[in-house]
């Protein structure tokens, strides 16, 4: 069976590589790709003029934003643009994500945390994250801290099921981070095109963030390289300083592109990220604290994109990628009498993930029909963890060390999926889309490090086990007139249990984790209707959804060898429903109103208990004013959430409502009279202006401990932020 898995992997790789090469011949008609601007001979403008507008203050506008992700017309998508990222100047992607409709944040530190979208938590593998259209698999509890806002050009979120095109885990939506690309011109001579430098200071925690990048282009080649770093001390709240919330991170990377013609682009990219930080939750005390020392990731990617005329295919998109994770997770404990210090360091080796995708799209034919076909695969391999235990006798300063032996077993999970999507334009303004996907999973586990031989038959039976799954969807978009667009969709989603849920076992204090290799995939059915208003100076997006889950995974209490134990099981059915509203209105040339609001309600259909971690209402409202000559802009916003009216007292403390005021000012210094500071922008921000004490309903509680600033964790208090950004 293992030979079969290797053959399947290499067959998928060969298919991606071979099909990506179909488009290499020169083409008769030219269409320029978005990655770079292509000009020929004397038509080529000065690159400084091209780049001079990139850092300008801009009005938010009233038009919908385009996305790089491939979506259907019936799906609802939210975008945070680079202009908005520059205004917020966040040091944490979580602060960016909670600006989106229906997204709330569960915090476990300054950087650490996950998101909840339509009632589902990304930490539970139900809201996958992508980078440039490729799945960022492997560490869902840490994924949002492993990329900095300074690396991003935009953030895209599909709200609603996305399993057809993007595979497992897209139950309630997905997040795609689009990193910055080279923006030079491709002239005849390869030259340095310039770059960007920005520095951010955050008063809360004395945080500091820096980023530098350079770009070059010419001879059909483009290149961008960057380096970044950020650090902060412990952050403050109105209730006091949050223990163990400091961090230091560093990262670097490059993207190199080659365009044999204006239709095609190959890109080789690499990024490295490293994080050293502390986790903050109810277990964090003066005698007990956890650290990451560090988390790191290596990511390599080879991508291809081509657009074509007069072919049976109109677009090809393909990639191969390799992600290598490694973590040192440190738990420090001082005994109650202070005589002993114990440091346990878990070396989580992996996952190492090799994957890729291929998508081929056809032009719309005379019947109004166009197709998209795709293949993707990933081989997810965990190497087996190691555990080092060091113990100090404080009185004698003597240490014992267990030598860092391997204590965890190896896991492997291979997945490949095939999909087909059709979009049929019945008549102008009315389209129907439908699709289906088939997924194959092969899971394997090492039989080792068993605490009891009673578990051996369970693990041996789980070796080389395969699972298949079908999903499907249908949707429509109908323009009643030029202003009103109606949408509707019905689709299924699924989530394959991860190997950590099926095969993890061992003691956690006095509680034992029992493996369960027989877990079934979670399944969802979502019905959604919506409307979009396309006005000359405004855009409104509205959606109502109803999702029902079965084979829902959860943890139950049990016993093992007479001791307390837990096990992940398919425990039941869950029902979530809600609505989302987002809009923006360019009221005048200088005044913009914008905002969003979302309602969500979740219920366990077997027990009747509400799904934990949900605020019934949440959102953001704001206004922007742009000054004369586009030299400056001020923006005021209120982020809000309604207090919980349904919560499960067995699993969470009730959280109250809040409204947090944030202010931002953008100053274009060269247009304010400082002509020597060309393309330089100063951004001032005050977040949580009134220093309000608040916490997200999505942040977890530990019911065995009293409610405190750490349980559930409070969000940061007031902070003054300052960013200086220049392009050269």
Residue pairs with C-beta under 8 A, 6 or more apart in sequence:
1 442
1 444
1 463
1 464
2 444
2 464
4 442
5 379
5 412
5 414
5 442
5 444
5 464
8 377
8 414
8 416
8 440
8 442
9 354
9 377
9 379
9 414
12 356
12 375
12 377
12 416
13 320
13 356
13 377
15 358
15 375
16 318
16 319
16 320
16 356
16 357
16 358
16 375
16 377
17 320
19 316
19 318
19 358
19 360
20 304
20 316
20 318
20 358
22 313
22 316
23 263
23 264
23 304
23 306
23 308
23 313
23 316
24 260
24 264
26 260
26 261
27 261
27 263
27 308
27 309
28 309
28 310
29 309
29 310
30 261
30 262
30 263
31 262
31 263
31 307
31 309
32 38
32 262
33 259
33 262
33 263
33 264
33 265
33 305
33 307
34 68
35 181
35 182
35 222
35 257
35 259
35 265
35 267
35 305
36 181
36 182
36 183
36 184
36 185
36 186
36 217
36 222
36 257
36 259
36 265
37 50
37 183
37 184
37 185
37 186
38 185
38 186
38 259
38 262
39 45
39 185
39 186
39 187
44 185
44 187
45 185
47 184
47 185
47 193
47 194
47 217
48 194
50 183
50 185
51 183
51 193
51 194
51 679
51 727
52 678
52 679
52 727
54 183
54 679
54 727
55 86
55 196
55 668
55 679
55 680
55 681
55 725
55 726
55 727
56 630
56 668
57 626
57 627
57 630
57 631
57 632
57 633
57 666
57 667
57 668
57 681
58 83
58 626
58 630
58 633
59 586
59 589
59 590
59 592
59 624
59 626
59 633
60 83
60 84
60 584
60 586
60 592
60 594
60 624
61 584
61 586
61 592
62 535
62 536
62 537
62 538
62 539
62 584
62 585
62 586
62 592
63 539
64 532
64 534
64 539
64 541
65 79
65 81
65 154
66 79
67 77
67 79
67 156
67 176
68 132
68 133
68 154
68 156
68 176
68 178
69 77
69 130
69 133
69 156
69 158
69 176
70 165
70 317
70 359
70 372
71 77
71 158
72 421
72 423
72 433
72 435
72 473
72 475
72 489
73 423
73 431
73 433
73 475
73 477
73 487
74 433
74 475
74 476
74 477
74 487
74 488
74 489
74 528
75 158
75 159
75 160
75 162
75 475
75 489
76 158
76 159
76 160
76 487
76 528
76 530
76 541
76 543
76 580
77 156
77 157
77 158
77 159
78 100
78 101
78 156
78 157
78 159
78 541
78 582
78 596
79 154
79 155
79 156
79 157
80 96
80 99
80 100
80 154
80 155
81 154
82 152
82 153
82 154
84 99
85 96
85 149
85 152
85 153
85 154
85 155
86 666
86 681
86 683
86 723
86 725
87 633
87 635
87 664
87 666
87 683
87 685
88 95
88 96
88 99
88 149
88 664
88 685
89 149
89 200
89 683
89 685
89 721
89 723
90 96
90 149
91 148
91 149
91 200
91 202
91 207
91 209
91 230
91 232
92 110
92 111
92 145
92 149
93 144
93 145
93 147
93 148
93 149
93 152
93 155
93 177
94 105
94 107
94 111
94 113
94 115
94 144
94 145
95 149
95 687
96 149
96 152
96 155
97 103
97 105
97 115
97 144
97 155
97 175
98 104
98 105
98 115
98 639
98 696
99 620
99 639
100 155
100 157
100 596
101 159
101 580
101 581
101 582
101 596
101 597
101 598
101 619
102 117
102 118
102 159
102 578
102 580
102 596
102 598
102 600
102 618
103 115
103 116
103 117
103 157
104 115
104 116
104 613
104 614
104 615
104 618
104 641
104 696
104 697
104 698
105 113
105 114
105 115
105 116
105 696
105 698
105 699
106 113
106 114
106 115
106 116
106 121
106 123
106 613
106 696
106 698
106 699
106 700
107 113
107 280
107 695
107 696
107 699
107 713
107 715
108 279
108 280
108 281
108 699
108 700
108 713
109 244
109 245
109 247
109 277
109 278
109 279
109 280
109 713
110 205
110 232
110 234
110 235
110 242
110 245
110 246
110 247
110 277
110 280
110 716
111 145
111 247
111 249
111 275
111 277
112 142
112 145
112 277
112 279
112 280
113 144
113 145
113 699
114 121
114 122
114 123
114 140
114 141
114 143
114 144
115 121
115 122
115 127
115 144
115 175
115 698
116 122
116 127
116 613
116 614
116 698
117 127
117 157
117 159
117 172
117 173
118 159
118 160
118 172
118 173
118 545
118 547
118 576
118 578
118 600
119 172
119 547
119 576
119 578
119 600
119 601
119 602
119 611
119 614
120 126
120 127
120 171
120 172
120 576
121 127
121 613
121 698
122 128
122 129
122 140
122 143
122 144
122 175
123 140
123 141
124 140
124 553
125 140
125 169
125 495
125 498
126 169
126 171
126 172
126 495
126 522
127 169
127 170
127 171
127 172
127 173
127 174
127 175
128 135
128 136
128 137
128 140
128 166
128 167
128 168
128 169
128 170
128 174
128 175
129 135
129 136
129 140
129 143
129 144
129 174
129 175
129 176
129 177
130 136
130 166
130 174
130 175
130 176
130 177
131 147
131 176
131 177
131 179
131 299
132 176
132 177
132 178
132 179
132 269
132 301
132 303
133 176
133 317
133 319
133 357
134 301
134 319
134 321
134 355
134 356
134 357
135 166
135 167
135 355
135 376
135 378
136 143
136 177
136 323
137 323
137 351
137 353
137 355
137 378
137 380
138 323
138 325
138 350
138 351
138 353
138 380
139 146
139 295
139 325
139 327
139 351
142 275
142 292
142 295
142 327
145 249
145 275
145 277
145 295
146 273
146 275
146 295
146 297
147 177
147 273
148 209
148 211
148 228
148 230
148 249
148 251
148 273
150 198
150 209
150 211
150 226
150 228
151 177
151 179
151 180
151 211
151 226
151 228
151 251
151 253
151 271
152 177
152 178
152 179
152 180
153 178
153 179
153 180
153 181
154 178
155 175
155 176
155 177
155 178
156 175
156 176
156 178
157 173
157 174
157 175
157 176
158 170
158 173
158 174
158 176
159 172
159 173
159 543
159 580
160 172
160 173
160 489
160 491
160 526
160 528
160 543
160 545
161 170
161 171
161 172
161 173
161 473
161 491
161 492
161 493
161 524
161 526
161 547
162 170
162 173
162 174
162 493
163 169
163 170
163 171
163 437
163 471
163 491
163 492
163 493
163 494
164 419
164 421
164 435
164 436
164 437
164 471
164 472
164 473
164 491
165 372
165 374
165 419
165 421
165 435
165 437
166 174
167 376
167 415
167 417
167 437
167 439
168 415
168 439
168 494
168 495
168 496
168 521
169 495
169 496
170 493
171 493
171 494
171 495
171 522
171 524
171 547
171 549
172 524
172 547
172 576
179 253
179 255
179 269
179 271
180 213
180 224
180 226
181 224
181 255
181 257
182 193
182 215
182 216
182 217
182 222
182 223
182 224
182 255
182 257
183 193
183 215
184 193
184 194
184 215
184 216
184 217
184 218
184 222
185 193
185 217
186 217
186 218
186 219
186 220
186 221
186 222
186 259
187 217
187 218
188 218
188 219
189 218
189 219
190 216
190 217
190 218
190 219
190 221
191 216
191 217
191 218
192 214
192 215
192 216
193 215
193 216
193 217
194 214
194 215
194 727
194 728
195 212
195 213
195 214
195 215
195 727
195 728
196 211
196 212
196 213
196 725
196 726
196 727
196 728
197 211
197 212
197 213
197 725
197 726
197 728
198 210
198 211
198 723
198 724
198 725
198 726
199 208
199 209
199 210
199 211
199 723
199 724
200 207
200 208
200 209
200 210
200 721
200 722
200 723
201 207
201 208
201 721
201 722
201 723
202 208
202 209
202 232
202 719
202 720
202 721
203 719
203 720
203 721
204 235
204 236
204 716
204 717
204 718
204 719
205 232
205 233
205 234
205 235
205 236
205 245
205 246
205 716
205 719
206 232
206 233
207 230
207 231
207 232
207 233
208 230
208 231
208 232
209 228
209 229
209 230
209 231
210 228
210 229
210 230
211 226
211 227
211 228
212 226
212 227
212 228
213 224
213 225
213 226
213 227
214 224
214 225
214 226
215 222
215 223
215 224
216 222
216 223
217 223
220 258
220 259
220 260
221 256
221 257
221 258
221 259
222 256
222 257
222 259
223 254
223 255
223 256
223 257
224 254
224 255
224 256
225 252
225 253
225 254
226 252
226 253
226 254
227 250
227 251
227 252
228 250
228 251
228 252
229 248
229 249
229 250
229 251
230 247
230 248
230 249
231 246
231 247
231 248
231 249
232 245
232 246
232 247
233 246
234 241
234 242
234 243
234 244
234 245
234 246
235 241
235 242
235 245
235 716
235 717
236 242
236 716
236 717
237 693
237 709
237 714
237 715
237 716
237 717
238 691
238 692
238 693
238 714
238 717
239 693
239 709
239 714
240 709
242 280
242 709
242 710
242 713
242 714
243 280
243 284
243 285
243 286
243 289
243 710
244 278
244 279
244 280
244 284
244 289
244 290
244 291
245 277
245 278
245 280
246 277
246 278
247 275
247 276
247 277
247 278
248 275
248 276
248 277
249 273
249 274
249 275
249 276
249 277
250 273
250 274
251 271
251 272
251 273
251 274
252 271
252 272
253 269
253 270
253 271
253 272
253 299
254 269
254 270
255 267
255 268
255 269
256 267
256 268
256 269
257 265
257 266
257 267
257 268
258 265
258 266
258 267
259 265
259 266
260 266
263 306
263 307
263 308
264 304
264 305
264 306
264 307
265 304
265 305
265 306
266 302
266 303
266 304
267 301
267 302
267 303
267 304
268 300
268 301
268 302
268 303
269 299
269 300
269 301
269 303
270 298
270 299
270 300
270 301
271 297
271 298
271 299
272 296
272 297
272 298
272 299
273 296
273 297
274 294
274 295
274 296
275 292
275 294
275 295
275 296
276 291
276 292
276 293
276 294
277 291
277 292
278 284
278 289
278 290
278 291
278 292
279 289
279 290
279 291
279 292
280 710
280 713
281 700
281 702
281 710
281 711
281 713
282 701
282 702
282 705
282 708
282 710
282 711
283 290
283 702
283 705
284 290
284 710
286 334
287 333
287 334
287 335
287 336
288 331
288 332
288 333
288 334
289 331
289 332
290 329
290 330
290 331
290 332
291 329
291 330
291 332
292 327
292 328
292 329
292 330
293 328
293 329
293 330
293 345
294 327
294 328
295 325
295 326
295 327
295 328
296 325
296 326
296 327
297 323
297 324
297 325
297 326
298 322
298 323
298 324
299 321
299 322
299 323
299 324
300 321
300 322
301 319
301 320
301 321
301 322
302 319
302 320
302 321
303 317
303 318
303 319
304 316
304 317
304 318
304 319
305 315
305 316
305 317
305 318
306 315
306 316
307 314
307 315
308 314
308 315
308 316
311 363
312 362
312 363
313 360
313 361
313 362
313 363
314 361
314 362
314 363
314 370
315 359
315 360
315 361
316 358
316 359
316 360
316 361
317 357
317 358
317 359
318 356
318 357
318 358
318 359
319 356
319 357
320 354
320 355
320 356
321 353
321 354
321 355
321 356
322 352
322 353
322 354
323 351
323 352
323 353
323 355
324 350
324 352
324 353
325 348
325 350
325 351
325 352
325 353
326 347
326 348
326 349
326 350
327 346
327 347
327 348
328 345
328 346
328 347
328 348
329 345
329 346
329 348
330 343
330 344
330 345
330 346
331 343
331 344
331 345
331 346
332 341
332 342
332 343
333 341
333 342
333 343
333 344
334 340
334 341
334 342
335 341
335 342
338 394
339 393
339 394
339 395
340 391
340 392
340 393
340 394
341 391
341 392
341 394
342 389
342 390
342 391
342 392
343 389
343 390
343 391
343 392
344 387
344 388
344 389
344 390
345 387
345 388
345 389
345 390
345 404
346 385
346 386
346 387
347 385
347 386
347 387
347 388
347 404
348 385
348 408
349 382
349 383
349 384
349 385
349 386
350 381
350 382
350 383
351 380
351 381
351 382
352 381
352 383
353 378
353 379
353 380
353 381
354 378
354 379
355 376
355 377
355 378
355 379
356 376
356 377
357 374
357 375
357 376
357 377
358 374
358 375
358 376
359 372
359 373
359 374
360 372
360 373
360 374
361 370
361 371
361 372
361 373
362 370
362 371
362 372
363 370
364 370
364 423
364 425
367 424
368 424
368 425
368 426
368 427
368 431
369 422
369 423
369 424
369 425
370 422
370 423
371 420
371 421
371 422
371 423
372 419
372 420
372 421
372 422
372 423
372 435
373 418
373 419
373 420
373 421
374 417
374 418
374 419
374 420
374 421
375 416
375 417
375 418
376 416
376 417
377 414
377 415
377 416
377 417
378 414
378 415
378 416
379 412
379 413
379 414
380 411
380 412
380 413
380 414
380 415
380 499
381 410
381 411
381 412
382 408
382 410
382 411
382 412
382 499
383 410
384 406
384 408
384 409
384 410
384 446
384 448
385 406
385 407
385 408
386 404
386 405
386 406
386 407
386 408
387 402
387 404
387 405
387 407
387 408
388 401
388 402
388 403
388 404
389 401
389 402
390 399
390 400
390 401
390 402
391 399
391 400
392 398
392 399
393 399
406 449
407 449
408 449
409 445
409 446
409 447
409 448
409 449
409 503
410 445
410 446
410 448
411 443
411 444
411 445
411 446
411 499
411 500
411 503
412 443
412 444
412 445
412 499
413 441
413 442
413 443
413 444
413 496
413 498
413 499
414 441
414 442
414 443
415 439
415 440
415 441
415 442
415 496
416 439
416 440
417 437
417 438
417 439
417 440
418 437
418 438
419 435
419 436
419 437
419 438
420 435
420 436
420 437
421 433
421 434
421 435
422 433
422 434
422 435
423 431
423 432
423 433
424 431
424 432
424 433
425 431
426 432
429 478
429 479
430 476
430 477
430 478
430 479
431 476
431 477
431 478
432 474
432 475
432 476
433 473
433 474
433 475
433 476
433 477
434 472
434 473
434 474
434 475
435 472
435 473
435 474
436 470
436 471
436 472
436 473
437 470
437 471
437 472
438 468
438 469
438 470
439 468
439 469
439 470
439 471
439 494
439 496
440 466
440 467
440 468
441 466
441 467
441 468
441 469
441 496
442 464
442 465
442 466
443 462
443 464
443 465
443 466
443 467
443 499
443 502
443 517
444 463
444 464
444 465
445 459
445 462
445 463
445 499
445 502
445 503
445 517
447 456
447 459
447 460
447 463
450 456
450 459
450 505
451 505
451 506
451 507
451 512
452 561
455 505
455 515
458 515
458 517
459 503
459 515
459 517
461 517
462 502
462 503
462 515
462 517
462 518
465 517
467 496
467 521
469 494
469 496
469 521
471 491
471 492
471 493
471 494
472 491
472 492
473 489
473 490
473 491
473 492
474 489
474 490
474 491
475 487
475 488
475 489
475 490
475 491
476 487
476 488
476 489
477 485
477 486
477 487
478 485
478 486
478 487
479 485
479 486
480 486
482 534
483 533
483 534
483 535
484 531
484 532
484 533
484 534
485 531
485 532
485 533
485 534
486 529
486 530
486 531
487 528
487 529
487 530
487 531
487 532
487 543
488 528
488 529
488 530
489 526
489 527
489 528
490 525
490 526
490 527
490 528
491 525
491 526
492 523
492 524
492 525
492 526
493 523
493 524
493 526
494 521
494 522
494 523
494 524
495 521
495 522
495 553
496 521
497 519
497 520
497 521
497 522
497 553
497 568
501 516
501 519
501 553
501 568
502 515
502 516
502 517
502 519
502 568
503 515
503 517
504 513
504 515
505 512
505 513
505 514
505 515
506 512
506 513
507 513
510 563
510 564
511 563
511 564
511 565
511 566
512 560
512 561
512 563
512 564
512 565
512 566
513 565
513 566
513 567
514 558
514 560
514 565
514 566
514 567
515 567
516 567
516 568
516 569
519 553
519 568
519 569
519 570
520 551
520 570
521 551
522 549
522 550
522 551
522 552
522 553
522 570
523 549
523 550
523 551
524 547
524 548
524 549
524 550
525 547
525 548
526 545
526 546
526 547
526 548
527 545
527 546
527 547
528 543
528 544
528 545
528 546
529 543
529 544
530 541
530 542
530 543
530 544
531 540
531 542
532 539
532 540
532 541
532 542
533 539
533 540
533 583
535 585
537 585
537 586
537 587
538 583
538 584
538 585
538 586
539 583
539 584
540 581
540 582
540 583
541 580
541 581
541 582
541 583
542 579
542 580
542 581
543 579
543 580
544 577
544 578
544 579
545 576
545 577
545 578
545 579
545 580
546 575
546 576
546 577
547 575
547 576
547 577
548 573
548 574
548 575
548 605
549 573
549 574
549 575
549 576
550 573
551 570
552 570
552 571
552 572
552 573
552 574
552 604
553 568
553 569
553 570
553 571
554 568
554 569
554 571
554 572
555 566
555 567
555 568
555 569
556 566
556 567
556 569
556 571
557 564
557 565
557 566
558 565
558 566
558 567
559 565
571 606
572 604
572 605
572 606
572 607
573 604
573 605
573 606
574 602
574 603
574 604
574 605
574 611
575 602
575 603
575 605
576 600
576 601
576 602
576 603
576 611
577 600
577 601
578 598
578 599
578 600
578 601
579 598
579 599
580 596
580 597
580 598
580 599
581 596
581 597
581 598
581 619
582 595
582 596
583 594
583 595
583 596
584 592
584 593
584 594
584 595
585 592
585 593
585 594
586 592
587 593
589 626
590 625
590 626
590 627
591 623
591 624
591 625
592 623
592 624
592 625
592 626
593 621
593 622
593 623
594 621
594 622
594 623
594 624
595 619
595 620
595 621
595 622
596 619
596 620
597 617
597 618
597 619
597 621
598 617
598 618
598 619
599 616
599 617
600 614
600 615
600 616
601 610
601 614
601 616
601 646
602 610
602 611
602 614
603 609
603 610
603 611
604 610
604 611
609 648
609 650
610 646
610 647
610 648
611 648
612 647
612 648
612 651
612 652
613 652
613 697
613 698
613 699
613 700
614 644
614 646
614 697
614 698
615 641
615 642
615 643
615 644
615 655
615 657
615 696
615 697
615 698
616 642
616 644
616 645
616 646
617 640
617 641
617 642
618 640
618 641
618 642
619 639
619 640
619 641
620 637
620 638
620 639
620 640
621 637
621 638
621 640
622 635
622 636
622 637
622 638
623 635
623 636
623 637
624 633
624 634
624 635
625 633
625 634
625 635
626 632
626 633
627 633
627 634
629 671
630 668
630 671
631 667
631 668
631 671
631 672
632 665
632 666
632 667
632 668
632 672
633 665
633 666
634 663
634 664
634 665
634 666
635 663
635 664
635 665
635 666
636 661
636 662
636 663
636 664
637 661
637 662
637 663
637 664
638 659
638 660
638 661
638 662
639 659
639 660
639 662
640 657
640 658
640 659
640 660
641 657
641 658
641 696
641 697
642 657
643 654
643 655
643 656
643 657
644 654
644 655
644 656
644 697
647 653
647 654
647 655
647 697
650 703
651 701
651 703
652 700
652 701
652 703
652 712
653 701
653 703
653 707
653 711
653 712
655 695
655 696
655 697
655 699
655 712
656 694
658 692
658 694
659 692
660 687
660 688
660 689
660 690
660 692
660 694
661 688
661 689
661 690
662 685
662 686
662 687
662 688
662 689
663 685
663 686
663 689
664 683
664 684
664 685
665 683
665 684
665 685
666 681
666 682
666 683
667 681
667 682
667 683
667 684
668 680
668 681
669 677
669 680
669 681
669 682
670 676
670 677
670 678
670 679
670 680
674 680
677 726
679 726
679 727
679 728
680 724
680 725
680 726
680 727
681 723
681 724
681 725
681 726
682 722
682 723
682 724
682 725
683 721
683 722
683 723
683 724
683 725
684 720
684 721
684 722
685 720
685 721
685 722
685 723
686 718
686 719
686 720
686 721
687 716
687 718
687 719
687 721
688 715
688 716
688 717
688 718
688 719
689 718
690 718
691 717
691 718
692 717
693 714
693 717
694 714
694 715
695 712
695 713
695 714
695 715
696 712
696 715
699 712
699 713
700 712
701 707
701 711
701 712
702 711
705 711
